[in-house]
Amino acid sequence: LVEMHEGTAAAILAGGRARRFAGVNKASLTVGGHRIIDRQLAVLRHVADPIFIVAGDPAPYESLGVDIVPDSLPNAGALGGIYTAIVRSPHERTLIVACDMPFLALPLLRHLTSVVDADLVIPRTAGGYEPLCAVYGKACAEPIRRRIESGDLRAAVLPDGVIVEEVGPEILAAYDPDGVLFVNVNTPHDWEQAHSLTELEREPRQDRITD
């Protein structure tokens, strides 16, 4: 059941080759007793409809009951996946997430999808932008395509000429008191760390924003 923001789709980017993880399908890794992809779908279903997956190989995802689309611009990395998600989305706005983020938090996703007067709603941590957990409008597609065609594949560089709403560290802290929201599983070490972080999910926190 989509609680609000029916005009928002969600796309999970699963096209990476996982070079630092011996080619493992990171979305199928288990964290806290559930596959990362299942954890993500359970959260995304509350804020977006439909949900689809951008992936070169559809086989690992065919049983999930969601559409799978190939990259529109192959070999363009994460930025190419973002572009594909925007242009293949049936809605004006698309919440785009990487397939290897096990700790997506529903309260923050609700916040991101509630902003409707920007072309890009993107978290900004102390380490910089988080382009793989952000809401993109259709207006982002053309400047991103131009960037890709110029050979600049940096996903964390904002597209030119669009209206941006930053969600800065002070806001993120309220939604992510443990600092785990943007953890991704790129390496076996990251996977071990993610397992240890699941203990935090079971600990009640006074400063944690809940549903």
N, C-alpha and C positions, 0 to 999 in steps of 0.2 A: 504494500500500500504506500503510495507516494503521499506524504503529508502536506507538501506545499511545493511551490515552484515547479508546476507541471511543465513549464516551458524549458526545462533543463534536461539534457541528456548527460550520460556519463560514459567516458571511454577509458578503458584500461589498456595501457601501452605494454604489449608483451612481445615486441619485435626484436629486442636485444639479443645478442649472441652469447651473453654471459661468459665472456672470455676469462674473467677472473674467477669463474666458478666452474671451470672445466666443461662449459657448455650445458650445465644443468638447467632444466626448466624451473626458474626461480619461483614462478607463480604456484607451482605444485609443491613447494617445500612446506613442511608442517611447522607451525609455530603455535605453541600453546594448545596443541591437540587438534588444530584445524589447519588445512592448507591456506596459504596466504590468499589465494584467489577466492576461496570461500569466505574468508574473513572480510575481504573487500566487498564482495557482492552483498553480503548481509548488511553492511553499513550503507552502501551506495543506493540500495533499493529504497531507502527512506527519503532520499533527496533528489532522485533522478529517475526518469523513465523516457526512453529505454536506456539500457546499459548495453554497450557493445565492446568488443575487444579488437584492437589493432594488432595483427600478428601475421608473420609470414607463413607460419605453419599452423593451420587450423586444428590439426589432429588432437593436441592436448586439451582443447577447449570445447570439442564438439558435444560433450555430454552436459554442458552447463546450461543449455537452453537460451543462449544469447547469440546475437549475430557476431560473426567474425569477419573483419574486412582486412584485405592486404594493404600494404603501404602504397599510397598513390605515387610517392617519389622515393623509389628504393635507394638504399645506401645513403640515406640522409640522416641517420642516427635518430636520437630522440626528437630532434626538431622536425624531422620528416614525419615521425609518428604523431606529433602535435598537429602538424598541418593536415595529415590524413584524417585525424579525429574531427577537426573543425569542418573540413569540406564534406565528410561523409555523414556528419551528424544530421538528424532530421530536425533539429531545433536550432534556434538562433544562438543559444548558449550551451556550452558543453563543459562539464567538470572533467578534467583530464588528470589521471593519476598513473604513476608507474606501477607495474605489476609486482614489484618487490618491496612494497611498503606495508608491513603487517599491522601497523598501529594507527590506521586512519581513525579519526575520532569524529563521531557523528555530530557533536555540538559545533566543532569547527567547520565541518562540511556544510552544516546548516547556515552558519554565518557567511561562508564564501558564496553560497548559492542565493543568499537573501539580497545581495547587492545587485541591483538591476540597472543602474545608471552608469555602468562602466563597460568598456569593451574587454577588459582584462582585470580579473580580481586575483591577486597573487600574494601569497605570504612572503614576507621578508624577515628572515632571521638575522642574528648577528653575523652569520656566515654568508648572507646574501639571499638572493631570490630563490624560491622553490617552484620552478616552472612545471614540475611534474606532480603538483597538487594545487591546481589553479583552475579558474573558470575562464574560458576563452569565448568571445563572441565571434561571429562570422567576419567582422571587420579586421580581425587579426590575420586572416588567411593570406591575403594578397601581400602584405609586407613580409610575412614569414616566407612565402614562396620566393619573393625577390631575394631575400637573404640567402636562402638555400641555393638559388641559382648563381649567386655571387660567390659561393663556396664557404660562406660563414655559417657553420652549423652549431654555434653556441646557443644552447637552449635558454640559458640564463640571461641572455641579452634581450631586452624588451623590444617588441616589434615597433617600428616607427609609426608615428601619427595616429595612435589609438589612445583612447581614454583609459587610464590605468588607476585602479584603486588598490593601494598597497595595504596589506594587513601586517602591521609592524610588530616588532618583538614584544612591545608592552601589551598588545592585544593577545598575541599568541600565548604569552605566559599564562594567561587566565585559562586558556583552553588546554594547555599542554604543560602542566606544572612539573611533570617529570622529564620533560625534554625528549620524549620518545617519538613524537608524532611523525617526524620526517626521517626516522631511522629507515634505511633500506638495506636489503640483503644482497650485497654485491660479491661477497667472498664467504668461504666457509667460516672464517672468524666472525664475520657479521652475523651469520646464522647462529653461531654459539651465543653471541651477545644477545640476539633477539630472544632466544630461549630464556636467558636469565631475566630479561626485561618483562617477560610475561608474569613474573611474580608481582610486579607493580600493579598489574590489572586487578589482582585479587585483594589489594590493600586499599581500604577506604581512605580518602583524603578529604580533609575539610575544604581545601582550596580547589578542588576539582569541579569543573562545571559538568553536570550530568544531564541526562535527558530530561 
